Amino acid sequence: MSADKLATIVAEKLAATTGKPKPDITCPENLAAKVGTTTRCKLTAKDGSTLGVTVKVTSVEGDQINFDIKADETASSAAN
């Protein structure tokens, strides 16, 4: 899955979970369709603070990649 598509899906899933607008997500690399593969994406809030998001592939069914998303507990503060 391309990094751009992954970022879009992660943003949509986080928005659905939190009930808030889609966050700004960037992912540095494509996600391989292999169970156990992980990558780190970054959520940037409106105030400029960032939060790491871990994406881990849980299953692959044909072209469908299923994954878990776990946001870090604490955000880094915005750069001044």
C-alpha positions in Angstrom: 0.0 0.0 0.0 1.4 3.4 -0.9 2.4 5.8 1.9 -0.2 8.4 0.7 -3.0 5.8 0.6 -2.0 4.5 4.1 -2.0 8.1 5.5 -5.5 8.7 4.1 -6.9 5.5 5.6 -5.2 6.1 9.0 -6.7 9.6 9.1 -10.1 8.3 8.2 -9.9 5.6 10.9 -8.7 8.0 13.5 -11.5 10.5 12.6 -14.1 7.7 12.9 -12.7 6.6 16.3 -12.5 10.0 17.8 -15.5 11.7 16.2 -13.2 14.6 15.2 -12.2 15.9 11.8 -9.6 13.9 9.8 -6.2 14.7 11.2 -3.1 15.6 9.1 -1.3 12.3 8.8 2.0 11.6 7.0 3.6 8.2 6.5 7.2 8.0 5.4 7.1 4.7 3.5 4.8 2.2 1.7 3.3 -0.5 3.9 4.2 -4.1 2.7 1.3 -6.5 2.6 2.9 -8.9 5.0 1.5 -9.8 8.5 3.6 -8.3 11.2 5.0 -5.5 9.1 5.0 -2.1 11.0 5.6 1.5 10.0 5.4 4.8 11.9 3.3 7.6 10.7 3.0 11.1 12.2 -0.1 13.1 13.1 0.3 16.9 13.1 -2.3 18.8 15.1 -3.6 22.2 14.3 -1.4 23.7 17.0 1.7 22.2 15.4 2.3 19.5 18.0 2.9 16.0 16.6 2.0 12.5 17.7 3.5 9.2 16.5 1.2 6.6 15.2 2.3 2.9 14.8 0.6 0.9 12.0 0.9 -2.9 12.2 -0.4 -5.3 9.5 -2.7 -7.9 11.2 -3.9 -9.8 8.1 -3.9 -9.8 4.3 -6.8 -10.9 2.2 -6.1 -10.6 -1.5 -5.6 -6.9 -2.2 -7.1 -6.0 1.3 -4.5 -5.1 4.0 -5.9 -5.0 7.5 -4.0 -3.2 10.2 -4.1 -1.9 13.7 -3.4 1.7 14.5 -1.9 2.8 17.9 -1.2 6.4 18.7 1.5 7.3 21.1 0.4 8.3 24.6 2.0 11.7 24.6 2.5 14.3 21.8 5.6 16.3 21.2 5.1 20.1 21.6 4.9 22.4 18.7 8.2 23.9 17.6 8.5 27.6 18.4 
